[in-house]
Amino acid sequence: MWRTRAAAACVICRSLANSSYGIKRKSPLQNLHLVSRSIHHPYYPSSKFQRPPLRISIQLFSSLNRLPLRKTKLLDVKYGYQSHRNFWLARLASRLLKLRYLILGSAVGGGYTAKKTYDQWKDMMPDLDEYKWIVPDFIWELDEHIDFEKLIKALPDADDLAKLLPDFDKIGESFTSLKGFFSPGYNLVSEVIGASELLLLLGSPGETAFRATDQGYDNDKQYKKVSDKEKIDQLQEELLRTQLKYQRMLERLEKENKELRKLVLQRDDKGIHQRKLKKSLIDMYSEVLDILSDYDASYNTQDHLPRVVVVGDQSAGKTSVLEMIAQARIFPRGSGEMMTRSPVKVTLSEGPHHVALFKDSSREFDLTKEEDLAALRNEIEIRMRSSVKEGCTVSTETISLSVKGPGLQRMVLVDLPGVISTVTSGMAPDTKETIFSISKAYMQNPNAIILCIQDGSVDAERSIVTDLVSQMDPQGKRTIFVLTKVDLAEKNVASPSRIQQIIEGKLFPMKALGYFAVVTGKGNSSESIESIKEYEEEFFQNSKLLKTCMLKAHQVTTKNLSLAVSDCFWKMVRESVEQQADAFKATRFNLETEWKNNYPRLRELDRNELFEKAKNEILDEVISLTQVTPKHWEEILQKTLWERVSTHVIENIYLPAAQTMNSGTFNTTVDIKLKQWTDKQLPNKAVEVAWETLQEEFSRFMTEQKGKEHDDIFDKLKQAVKEESIKRHKWNERAEDSLRVIQHNALEDRSISDKQQWDAAIHFMEETLQSRLKDTESVIEDMVGPDWKKRWLYWIGRTKEQNIRNETKNELEKLIKCDEEHAAYLANDEVTTVRKNLEARGITVDPCLIKDTWHQIYRRYFLKTALNHCNLCRRGFYYYQRHFVDSELECNDIVLFWRIQRMLAITANTLRQQLTNTEVRRLEKNVKEVLEDFAEDNEKKVKLLTGKRVQLAEDLKKVREIQEKLEAFIEALHQEK
């Protein structure tokens, strides 16, 4: 027994000799403490003497037994041995040696038990290599920023430390005191007990780090009065206080760092350092995602770039978690109402000021001001509602928002509409399926980080999103689970262990990279972010879930969540971005090959470049309006205006005046009717004609093809520009007033200066009357049917009504032959006479039919008579100059047509001047405004510029831009790394 303990003590001696209390140097056995040298064993024989083995009983003590030492007077011993025989001294020495062996043996036994317990505990611990992402990257990169070699060199070497150790030789010489004899052993036992307590803290409850020996059982009882559970609780509380202490210190340092970075960024922003600031990595990456959101994947281009997709049940707290990460209340809020109606991409980046802005707007919203926050929430709500199509509840259109501020974690998050289980009234019937399809479309990206939000205040069995997430990521390799409203869960849940099961991933049928518990407020929408953070820290500091180790310290607070999500995001970006760049490179090659094969002679113009080309063509065509000759303008205006007013002139002015009996009455009637016409209708008609003429000429220039240079891809755009420009154009209102005066003066002039003007008036009158006669003949032919020639040649017969009208026509022609001076209207007795004559031949005729037929028959007779009179007036210019004195010929109708013709010419000239000097320029201005509006309206451009060629060029440009930006991002990523 004694030799066994001596051998164990020998092992301790070897370890002490080799370790030398942490100093790497060899010490001979003679330099050790006398406790070690005085143990006699066969492995270390003394060179000076050989001591026989002691055969006395040894009393064992527990390693935890700390009995007070009694003072004992000893003889002076040199090297622990007395040469002359003295038995009482030997007995005293043997008893002292028993105590020494007891201490060393207990230390060995306790150490072995502690080592065994530690090994068991180590085997039970999971492999933490998979959770290194929880620790920030800068911890692993400390060796890059701190030069440990310099620190090692600055530390004292082993020789200097050895000088600080006590001189064991002098202690051995002063062995007269018991305190001096037992001090090293007592210190050794204290260190072992301290290590044992540490192992007890790390071990499982109910296990002790040390096993007492058989004879120290009674002393162990006294030590175990304090139960293991209470001791573990005390140590856990102490550990929690230490963690909170260092957490506060870390937050204070982060706050100071945040302020310093803010100052540096502000100095850079003000231009104090005259250097060009590069775009941040997250801004570069966000630009790529913005381009992809607008990219029409008609060629099956896969977008597998990483982004953080935030999914959860409706009212689970998704928006609150995002606001805590963004450190601002930026989203519209509602009570149980669906607020997120379309995906919102939020890009978080670091900046000197806490601001937010949309990608398609230059306005910055200051997130430190409540007015700007309210305006931002209102703008987001307006954009969401405007993106939702009629008859739908949610939209697939993505709203891109960038948030910058000091201390924000760099990442890209996409907030999706909350998953619902029931479609309520007011929602579209397909709302549930649409939300599921949107969520699956974002989550099926193999490189997307899924942030699964679960409401902790409701029953876990009511969760819908967990099943959806487990389907999209069954292995949980890219999912982070977040339990919200933990404060309510702790109050409402009867069994807190249920929360522990959720955080440990044992309750839901889904796996995740990490599990987090957060508190995002008390349910009051007016709370500030700072007050929510304080409430969250206070809750977890006092929470039983954390004190009882149901939750780990790194699994709580949105701060830790934000760090973990950011680390996962950037890890995924670094792992996948190069592969995605290669994919877009291959897509670019395919698109370029397709373009070369289909359009070898055309440049690759995307939609914006085609719009610019069309814009230049349209502006050139508008300018070409100013190159139209004045003669062309006046001819078109005069011809169109006469076509518009000729019916009124013939029917309401000329024919009524021609029924008068003398020239005086004729001129009076004409003057009155011309004055009325000029005051009310003529100026307005003239302006309408001018405006229509301008439209026709503008349309002609816009639509006419220019040979090989014509590109039909612009036809829809040109038509839309023409219609919108004409719609916006308004003629100058003052033009009618000035034109009225000019027309009235022109019609008042009755003087024909020469024979040429007289002949022109006769020619104008003849053309007008012949045109009217031709129209009248056509009407009469339709009334009475074809004549005998057409009936024989074309085998066409008359209808019964046509036969009746033909007989009526013949009777009425007899009246005109009998009275060539007949008035324009039939008398009632004449109508009766015609009807009686037709009835005598067995033809029943209505009086109204007789009057209608008479109107056309008399009109034809009058026009023929007027043409004959016009031919007679060709020689009447001489009589006109003499005012028809001593002449039976009266040509007042020629003068009338001269006045009208002159008015038309003057009106056309006036309108032409107004067109070329004013209206064409105003139209050109309107066209420019329309083109500018179309240039800003992407939907309009997409609608007007369509076709495979446009789409191919657009996709090719997008893919090139994406590839270039990805390559620049990868280069910057490598430089930062």
ZASEKOL-987423 format. One line per 4 residues: number of its first residue (from 1); their letters; for each residue x, y, z of C-alpha. Coordinates in steps of 0.2 Angstrom, whole numbers. Layout:
N
NUM = a = X:Y:Z | ...
END
This chain:
977
1 = mwrt = 0:0:0 | 14:12:4 | 23:8:-11 | 8:11:-22
5 = raaa = 5:28:-15 | 24:31:-16 | 23:27:-35 | 8:39:-37
9 = acvi = 18:52:-28 | 32:49:-40 | 21:53:-54 | 17:70:-46
13 = crsl = 35:73:-43 | 39:70:-61 | 25:82:-67 | 31:95:-55
17 = anss = 49:93:-60 | 44:94:-79 | 32:109:-77 | 41:119:-64
21 = ygik = 25:129:-61 | 24:134:-79 | 42:138:-83 | 50:128:-97
25 = rksp = 66:123:-89 | 73:107:-81 | 76:107:-63 | 86:93:-54
29 = lqnl = 77:84:-40 | 88:92:-27 | 81:109:-31 | 63:103:-27
33 = hlvs = 53:106:-11 | 58:94:3 | 40:87:2 | 44:80:-15
37 = rsih = 62:75:-11 | 58:67:6 | 47:54:-2 | 57:38:-2
41 = hpyy = 55:27:-18 | 65:17:-29 | 64:28:-44 | 74:43:-36
45 = pssk = 87:36:-24 | 97:49:-15 | 116:50:-18 | 119:53:0
49 = fqrp = 109:41:9 | 96:27:7 | 81:28:18 | 72:12:22
53 = plri = 53:11:19 | 41:16:32 | 29:3:38 | 16:14:47
57 = siql = -2:17:44 | -7:32:34 | -23:41:38 | -32:47:22
61 = fssl = -41:64:20 | -53:71:7 | -47:83:-5 | -60:95:0
65 = nrlp = -56:93:19 | -48:109:25 | -44:106:44 | -34:119:53
69 = lrkt = -16:116:56 | -9:114:73 | 8:121:77 | 21:108:81
73 = klld = 39:110:86 | 51:100:76 | 69:97:76 | 80:105:64
77 = vkyg = 81:93:49 | 92:94:35 | 86:87:19 | 72:78:30
81 = yqsh = 83:65:38 | 92:63:56 | 108:53:56 | 109:47:74
85 = rnfw = 96:36:81 | 82:44:90 | 66:34:90 | 54:47:96
89 = larl = 60:58:83 | 57:45:70 | 39:42:76 | 36:60:74
93 = asrl = 43:61:57 | 33:46:51 | 17:54:57 | 21:70:48
97 = lklr = 25:61:32 | 8:52:33 | 0:69:32 | 11:73:17
101 = ylil = 7:57:8 | -12:60:12 | -12:77:3 | -3:71:-12
105 = gsav = -13:55:-14 | -29:65:-12 | -23:77:-25 | -19:63:-37
109 = gggy = -36:54:-34 | -46:70:-36 | -37:76:-51 | -40:59:-60
113 = takk = -58:60:-56 | -59:78:-62 | -51:73:-78 | -63:59:-81
117 = tydq = -78:70:-78 | -71:83:-89 | -69:70:-103 | -87:64:-101
121 = wkdm = -93:82:-102 | -82:86:-117 | -90:70:-126 | -107:76:-122
125 = mpdl = -104:94:-130 | -110:96:-148 | -97:101:-161 | -97:120:-162
129 = deyk = -88:122:-178 | -104:124:-187 | -109:139:-176 | -93:149:-179
133 = wivp = -104:161:-190 | -112:167:-173 | -95:175:-168 | -91:191:-178
137 = dfiw = -78:189:-191 | -67:202:-182 | -64:190:-168 | -56:177:-180
141 = elde = -46:190:-188 | -38:197:-172 | -22:190:-177 | -22:201:-193
145 = hidf = -24:217:-183 | -14:213:-167 | 4:208:-168 | 6:194:-155
149 = ekli = 24:191:-158 | 28:209:-152 | 17:205:-136 | 27:189:-133
153 = kalp = 43:198:-135 | 38:211:-123 | 34:198:-110 | 48:193:-98
157 = dadd = 57:177:-102 | 58:162:-91 | 74:167:-82 | 66:183:-76
161 = lakl = 51:174:-70 | 61:161:-61 | 69:175:-51 | 52:180:-45
165 = lpdf = 49:162:-38 | 53:158:-20 | 69:150:-15 | 65:132:-11
169 = dkig = 82:128:-3 | 79:142:10 | 62:136:13 | 68:119:16
173 = esft = 81:126:28 | 68:135:38 | 58:119:41 | 57:122:59
177 = slkg = 40:130:56 | 25:119:52 | 18:133:41 | 33:133:31
181 = ffsp = 33:114:29 | 14:113:23 | 13:129:12 | 17:122:-5
185 = gynl = 5:107:-2 | -9:118:4 | -7:129:-11 | -7:114:-23
189 = vsev = -23:107:-15 | -31:124:-16 | -27:125:-35 | -34:108:-38
193 = igas = -50:112:-28 | -52:128:-38 | -50:118:-54 | -63:106:-48
197 = elll = -75:119:-44 | -73:126:-62 | -76:109:-69 | -91:107:-58
201 = llgs = -98:123:-66 | -96:116:-83 | -102:98:-79 | -120:92:-78
205 = pget = -130:95:-62 | -129:81:-49 | -111:77:-53 | -96:82:-43
209 = afra = -79:85:-50 | -70:76:-36 | -73:59:-28 | -68:58:-10
213 = tdqg = -58:43:-4 | -66:30:8 | -59:37:24 | -64:55:19
217 = ydnd = -82:52:18 | -88:60:34 | -79:76:29 | -87:76:12
221 = kqyk = -104:76:20 | -100:92:28 | -95:100:11 | -111:94:2
225 = kvsd = -122:103:14 | -124:116:0 | -133:107:-13 | -126:106:-31
229 = keki = -142:114:-38 | -140:129:-27 | -121:131:-31 | -125:129:-50
233 = dqlq = -139:143:-49 | -126:154:-40 | -113:151:-53 | -125:153:-67
237 = eell = -131:170:-60 | -113:175:-58 | -110:170:-76 | -125:179:-82
241 = rtql = -120:195:-73 | -103:194:-81 | -110:192:-98 | -121:207:-96
245 = kyqr = -107:217:-89 | -96:213:-104 | -111:215:-116 | -113:233:-109
249 = mler = -95:236:-111 | -96:230:-129 | -111:241:-133 | -102:256:-125
253 = leke = -87:253:-136 | -98:250:-151 | -107:266:-148 | -91:275:-147
257 = nkel = -85:267:-163 | -101:272:-171 | -99:290:-166 | -81:290:-172
261 = rklv = -86:282:-189 | -100:295:-191 | -88:309:-188 | -76:302:-201
265 = lqrd = -90:299:-214 | -96:317:-211 | -79:324:-214 | -78:314:-230
269 = dkgi = -95:319:-235 | -91:338:-233 | -75:335:-243 | -62:339:-230
273 = hqrk = -52:325:-237 | -51:328:-255 | -52:311:-261 | -65:301:-272
277 = lkks = -75:290:-261 | -79:273:-268 | -96:265:-267 | -98:253:-253
281 = lidm = -100:234:-257 | -118:233:-251 | -122:248:-263 | -114:240:-278
285 = ysev = -123:223:-274 | -140:232:-272 | -138:240:-289 | -136:223:-296
289 = ldil = -152:217:-288 | -161:233:-294 | -156:229:-312 | -162:211:-310
293 = sdyd = -179:217:-303 | -182:227:-319 | -175:213:-330 | -187:204:-341
297 = asyn = -181:186:-340 | -188:181:-357 | -173:170:-360 | -174:160:-344
301 = tqdh = -160:168:-335 | -159:162:-318 | -157:174:-304 | -148:165:-289
305 = lprv = -140:180:-281 | -141:180:-262 | -153:191:-252 | -162:189:-235
309 = vvvg = -180:184:-238 | -191:189:-223 | -206:177:-222 | -219:175:-208
313 = dqsa = -237:173:-204 | -248:189:-205 | -245:200:-189 | -231:189:-183
317 = gkts = -219:204:-182 | -210:204:-198 | -210:222:-200 | -205:226:-182
321 = vlem = -190:215:-184 | -185:224:-200 | -187:241:-191 | -177:235:-177
325 = iaqa = -163:230:-189 | -165:246:-199 | -166:256:-182 | -181:266:-188
329 = rifp = -200:265:-189 | -201:266:-208 | -215:255:-213 | -234:259:-212
333 = rgsg = -243:250:-198 | -260:243:-195 | -270:233:-182 | -272:216:-189
337 = emmt = -274:223:-207 | -263:217:-221 | -250:232:-223 | -237:223:-234
341 = rspv = -245:222:-251 | -230:220:-262 | -211:214:-259 | -201:228:-252
345 = kvtl = -182:227:-255 | -172:236:-241 | -154:239:-243 | -145:243:-227
349 = segp = -128:251:-227 | -117:262:-216 | -117:281:-218 | -114:297:-209
353 = hhva = -133:301:-208 | -148:290:-204 | -158:293:-220 | -169:283:-232
357 = lfkd = -172:285:-251 | -180:276:-265 | -170:270:-280 | -181:281:-292
361 = ssre = -181:296:-282 | -168:309:-276 | -177:314:-261 | -169:309:-244
365 = fdlt = -180:306:-229 | -171:310:-213 | -176:296:-201 | -171:306:-186
369 = keed = -186:318:-189 | -204:312:-186 | -211:322:-200 | -200:313:-213
373 = laal = -204:296:-205 | -222:300:-207 | -219:305:-225 | -209:290:-229
377 = rnei = -222:278:-222 | -236:287:-232 | -225:286:-248 | -222:267:-245
381 = eirm = -241:265:-243 | -245:275:-259 | -232:265:-269 | -239:248:-262
385 = rssv = -257:253:-266 | -253:260:-284 | -243:244:-288 | -258:233:-284
389 = kegc = -269:230:-300 | -287:232:-300 | -296:217:-294 | -280:211:-284
393 = tvst = -275:212:-266 | -256:210:-267 | -243:214:-281 | -227:206:-287
397 = etis = -219:223:-291 | -204:226:-280 | -202:242:-271 | -183:246:-268
401 = lsvk = -179:256:-253 | -161:261:-247 | -158:265:-228 | -141:272:-223
405 = gpgl = -135:276:-205 | -121:274:-193 | -119:257:-186 | -131:248:-198
409 = qrmv = -126:230:-203 | -124:229:-222 | -136:217:-230 | -151:216:-242
413 = lvdl = -168:211:-235 | -184:208:-245 | -200:209:-234 | -214:199:-242
417 = pgvi = -232:199:-238 | -238:189:-223 | -244:172:-226 | -262:170:-223
421 = stvt = -273:155:-220 | -290:162:-224 | -296:175:-238 | -307:187:-229
425 = sgma = -320:199:-237 | -313:213:-247 | -298:202:-253 | -296:195:-270
429 = pdtk = -301:176:-271 | -283:171:-276 | -274:182:-263 | -269:166:-253
433 = etif = -262:158:-268 | -253:173:-274 | -244:176:-258 | -238:158:-258
437 = sisk = -232:159:-275 | -223:176:-271 | -215:168:-256 | -210:152:-265
441 = aymq = -202:162:-280 | -191:171:-268 | -187:156:-256 | -183:144:-270
445 = npna = -167:154:-274 | -154:141:-267 | -143:156:-261 | -157:166:-252
449 = iilc = -156:167:-233 | -173:164:-226 | -177:174:-211 | -192:164:-204
453 = iqdg = -203:175:-191 | -214:166:-179 | -226:174:-167 | -221:167:-149
457 = svda = -238:173:-142 | -249:161:-152 | -249:142:-152 | -236:134:-162
461 = ersi = -249:123:-170 | -256:138:-179 | -240:142:-188 | -241:141:-207
465 = vtdl = -225:148:-213 | -214:134:-204 | -221:121:-216 | -218:132:-231
469 = vsqm = -200:135:-225 | -197:117:-222 | -203:113:-239 | -191:125:-247
473 = dpqg = -176:122:-236 | -178:105:-228 | -160:104:-222 | -161:121:-214
477 = krti = -144:126:-222 | -150:144:-226 | -164:147:-213 | -163:158:-197
481 = fvlt = -178:156:-186 | -184:171:-176 | -196:170:-161 | -205:186:-158
485 = kvdl = -215:193:-144 | -206:182:-131 | -211:194:-117 | -229:189:-121
489 = aekn = -225:171:-123 | -216:170:-106 | -232:177:-98 | -245:167:-107
493 = vasp = -236:150:-110 | -239:138:-95 | -223:128:-98 | -208:138:-102
497 = sriq = -199:123:-108 | -210:124:-123 | -201:140:-128 | -184:131:-125
501 = qiie = -190:117:-137 | -194:130:-150 | -177:139:-149 | -168:122:-149
505 = gklf = -177:117:-165 | -186:102:-157 | -204:108:-158 | -207:113:-177
509 = pmka = -204:101:-191 | -190:112:-198 | -171:114:-197 | -162:131:-196
513 = lgyf = -144:137:-195 | -148:147:-179 | -163:151:-167 | -166:168:-160
517 = avvt = -178:176:-148 | -182:194:-149 | -194:207:-142 | -199:221:-153
521 = gkgn = -210:232:-142 | -225:232:-131 | -238:234:-146 | -238:253:-146
525 = sses = -234:260:-163 | -228:276:-156 | -214:269:-147 | -196:274:-152
529 = iesi = -183:262:-157 | -172:267:-142 | -186:263:-130 | -189:246:-138
533 = keye = -171:242:-137 | -171:247:-118 | -186:237:-115 | -179:222:-124
537 = eeff = -163:222:-114 | -172:225:-98 | -183:210:-101 | -170:198:-105
541 = qnsk = -159:204:-91 | -173:199:-79 | -180:185:-89 | -181:167:-81
545 = llkt = -178:160:-98 | -161:167:-98 | -157:164:-79 | -162:146:-80
549 = cmlk = -152:143:-96 | -167:139:-107 | -160:153:-118 | -142:157:-122
553 = ahqv = -136:174:-121 | -131:174:-140 | -148:169:-145 | -157:184:-139
557 = ttkn = -159:203:-144 | -161:210:-161 | -143:216:-160 | -137:198:-160
561 = lsla = -149:193:-174 | -143:207:-185 | -125:202:-183 | -129:184:-187
565 = vsdc = -140:188:-202 | -127:200:-209 | -113:187:-207 | -124:173:-215
569 = fwkm = -128:185:-229 | -110:189:-233 | -104:172:-231 | -117:166:-244
573 = vres = -112:181:-255 | -94:176:-255 | -98:158:-259 | -110:160:-273
577 = veqq = -107:177:-282 | -93:171:-293 | -103:156:-299 | -118:168:-303
581 = adaf = -106:180:-313 | -101:165:-323 | -119:161:-327 | -123:178:-333
585 = katr = -107:177:-344 | -114:162:-352 | -131:170:-354 | -123:185:-362
589 = fnle = -114:174:-375 | -130:166:-380 | -139:183:-382 | -125:190:-392
593 = tewk = -125:174:-404 | -144:176:-406 | -142:194:-411 | -129:191:-424
597 = nnyp = -139:177:-432 | -155:187:-433 | -150:205:-435 | -132:205:-443
601 = rlre = -134:223:-450 | -142:232:-436 | -134:240:-421 | -139:233:-403
605 = ldrn = -150:247:-398 | -160:244:-382 | -177:252:-378 | -170:269:-372
609 = elfe = -158:270:-387 | -172:266:-399 | -183:279:-390 | -169:292:-392
613 = kakn = -168:288:-411 | -187:289:-413 | -187:306:-403 | -174:313:-415
617 = eild = -184:308:-430 | -200:315:-423 | -192:331:-419 | -185:332:-437
621 = evis = -202:329:-444 | -210:343:-434 | -196:355:-440 | -200:350:-457
625 = ltqv = -217:358:-455 | -209:374:-456 | -202:370:-473 | -219:368:-481
629 = tpkh = -221:382:-494 | -233:396:-492 | -242:392:-508 | -245:374:-502
633 = weei = -252:380:-486 | -264:392:-494 | -270:380:-507 | -274:367:-494
637 = lqkt = -282:379:-482 | -292:388:-496 | -298:371:-504 | -303:364:-487
641 = lwer = -311:379:-480 | -322:380:-496 | -327:362:-495 | -332:365:-477
645 = vsth = -343:381:-481 | -349:378:-499 | -365:370:-493 | -369:384:-482
649 = vien = -365:397:-495 | -375:388:-509 | -390:383:-499 | -392:397:-486
653 = iylp = -385:412:-496 | -385:410:-515 | -401:400:-518 | -412:411:-507
657 = aaqt = -405:427:-514 | -406:421:-532 | -425:419:-530 | -427:438:-528
661 = mnsg = -434:448:-543 | -421:461:-545 | -403:465:-541 | -406:477:-527
665 = tfnt = -415:464:-517 | -402:451:-522 | -388:462:-515 | -397:466:-499
669 = tvdi = -401:448:-495 | -383:443:-499 | -376:457:-488 | -387:452:-473
673 = klkq = -383:434:-474 | -365:436:-476 | -364:448:-461 | -373:435:-450
677 = wtdk = -362:421:-457 | -346:431:-453 | -351:436:-435 | -356:418:-430
681 = qlpn = -349:404:-440 | -336:408:-452 | -321:412:-440 | -324:397:-430
685 = kave = -325:386:-446 | -309:394:-452 | -299:390:-436 | -306:372:-436
689 = vawe = -300:370:-454 | -283:377:-450 | -281:366:-435 | -286:350:-445
693 = tlqe = -275:355:-459 | -260:356:-447 | -264:339:-440 | -265:332:-457
697 = efsr = -249:339:-463 | -241:333:-446 | -248:316:-448 | -242:315:-466
701 = fmte = -224:319:-461 | -225:307:-446 | -232:292:-456 | -225:293:-473
705 = qkgk = -211:280:-476 | -194:286:-481 | -188:271:-491 | -176:259:-484
709 = ehdd = -173:271:-469 | -190:268:-463 | -191:257:-447 | -209:251:-443
713 = ifdk = -204:248:-425 | -207:267:-422 | -225:267:-429 | -234:265:-413
717 = lkqa = -223:277:-404 | -225:290:-417 | -244:288:-418 | -245:290:-399
721 = vkee = -234:305:-399 | -245:313:-413 | -261:310:-404 | -255:316:-387
725 = sikr = -248:332:-395 | -264:336:-404 | -274:333:-389 | -263:345:-379
729 = hkwn = -262:358:-392 | -275:373:-390 | -277:386:-404 | -274:404:-399
733 = erae = -291:411:-394 | -287:428:-400 | -285:422:-418 | -304:421:-421
737 = dslr = -307:439:-416 | -294:446:-428 | -299:434:-441 | -317:440:-440
741 = viqh = -312:457:-444 | -302:452:-459 | -316:441:-466 | -329:455:-464
745 = nale = -318:467:-473 | -314:455:-487 | -333:452:-490 | -337:470:-490
749 = drsi = -326:473:-505 | -336:471:-521 | -323:479:-533 | -316:467:-547
753 = sdkq = -301:476:-554 | -297:467:-570 | -304:454:-582 | -293:441:-575
757 = qwda = -301:442:-558 | -318:442:-567 | -314:426:-577 | -307:418:-561
761 = aihf = -324:422:-552 | -334:415:-566 | -323:399:-566 | -325:397:-548
765 = meet = -344:399:-549 | -345:386:-564 | -334:373:-554 | -345:375:-539
769 = lqsr = -362:374:-549 | -356:360:-559 | -351:350:-543 | -368:354:-536
773 = lkdt = -377:349:-552 | -368:333:-552 | -373:329:-534 | -391:333:-538
777 = esvi = -391:322:-554 | -384:308:-543 | -398:310:-530 | -412:311:-544
781 = edmv = -405:295:-551 | -406:286:-535 | -424:292:-533 | -431:287:-550
785 = gpdw = -419:272:-554 | -408:269:-569 | -413:276:-586 | -417:265:-601
789 = kkrw = -399:264:-607 | -393:256:-590 | -408:245:-589 | -404:237:-606
793 = lywi = -385:237:-604 | -384:231:-586 | -401:222:-585 | -406:233:-570
797 = grtk = -424:236:-566 | -433:249:-556 | -442:247:-540 | -460:251:-537
801 = eqni = -456:266:-527 | -444:272:-541 | -457:270:-554 | -469:281:-543
805 = rnet = -455:294:-542 | -451:293:-560 | -469:297:-564 | -470:311:-552
809 = knel = -454:318:-559 | -461:318:-577 | -477:327:-571 | -466:340:-562
813 = ekli = -455:343:-577 | -471:347:-587 | -474:361:-574 | -457:369:-576
817 = kcde = -459:368:-595 | -475:377:-594 | -468:391:-583 | -449:393:-584
821 = ehaa = -451:408:-571 | -459:396:-558 | -455:399:-540 | -444:388:-529
825 = ylan = -459:381:-520 | -475:372:-526 | -492:379:-521 | -505:368:-513
829 = devt = -516:368:-528 | -501:363:-539 | -497:348:-527 | -516:343:-528
833 = tvrk = -516:344:-547 | -500:333:-549 | -508:320:-537 | -524:320:-546
837 = nlea = -515:318:-563 | -505:303:-556 | -521:295:-548 | -529:296:-565
841 = rgit = -515:285:-571 | -518:273:-557 | -503:279:-546 | -506:284:-528
845 = vdpc = -494:297:-522 | -491:305:-506 | -490:325:-506 | -473:324:-496
849 = likd = -466:313:-510 | -471:326:-523 | -463:340:-513 | -447:331:-511
853 = twhq = -446:326:-529 | -450:344:-534 | -435:351:-523 | -423:340:-533
857 = iyrr = -431:344:-550 | -431:362:-547 | -413:362:-540 | -407:354:-556
861 = yflk = -417:366:-566 | -410:381:-557 | -392:375:-557 | -393:372:-576
865 = taln = -400:390:-578 | -387:397:-567 | -373:389:-577 | -381:396:-593
869 = hcnl = -381:413:-585 | -363:411:-580 | -358:408:-598 | -367:423:-603
873 = crrg = -358:434:-590 | -341:429:-598 | -343:445:-609 | -351:455:-595
877 = fyyy = -335:463:-587 | -338:478:-598 | -355:480:-592 | -349:477:-574
881 = qrhf = -337:492:-575 | -352:503:-581 | -363:496:-567 | -374:487:-580
885 = vdse = -381:503:-586 | -391:502:-602 | -389:483:-601 | -402:469:-598
889 = lecn = -387:458:-591 | -385:457:-573 | -370:447:-565 | -373:450:-547
893 = divl = -370:432:-544 | -353:433:-551 | -349:447:-540 | -355:437:-525
897 = fwri = -343:422:-529 | -329:435:-532 | -332:441:-514 | -332:424:-507
901 = qrml = -317:418:-517 | -307:434:-511 | -312:430:-493 | -306:413:-495
905 = aita = -289:418:-501 | -287:431:-488 | -292:419:-474 | -280:406:-481
909 = ntlr = -266:418:-481 | -270:424:-463 | -271:406:-457 | -255:402:-466
913 = qqlt = -246:416:-457 | -253:410:-440 | -248:392:-443 | -230:395:-448
917 = ntev = -227:409:-436 | -235:403:-420 | -245:386:-421 | -231:375:-428
921 = rrle = -219:381:-415 | -232:378:-401 | -235:361:-408 | -216:357:-408
925 = knvk = -215:362:-390 | -230:351:-386 | -221:337:-395 | -205:339:-385
929 = evle = -215:339:-369 | -224:323:-374 | -208:315:-378 | -200:320:-361
933 = dfae = -215:313:-352 | -214:297:-362 | -195:296:-358 | -199:296:-339
937 = dnek = -213:283:-341 | -205:266:-343 | -222:258:-344 | -226:269:-359
941 = kvkl = -210:265:-368 | -212:246:-365 | -230:247:-372 | -225:258:-387
945 = ltgk = -208:250:-392 | -211:231:-393 | -205:217:-403 | -193:203:-402
949 = rvql = -179:214:-408 | -182:227:-394 | -183:213:-381 | -167:205:-386
953 = aedl = -158:221:-386 | -165:226:-369 | -160:209:-362 | -143:210:-369
957 = kkvr = -140:227:-362 | -146:221:-345 | -135:206:-344 | -120:215:-349
961 = eiqe = -123:228:-336 | -126:215:-323 | -110:205:-328 | -100:221:-327
965 = klea = -106:226:-310 | -104:209:-303 | -86:208:-309 | -83:225:-301
969 = fiea = -92:219:-285 | -81:203:-285 | -65:213:-287 | -70:225:-273
973 = lhqe = -75:210:-262 | -58:202:-265 | -49:219:-261 | -59:221:-245
977 = k = -55:203:-240
END
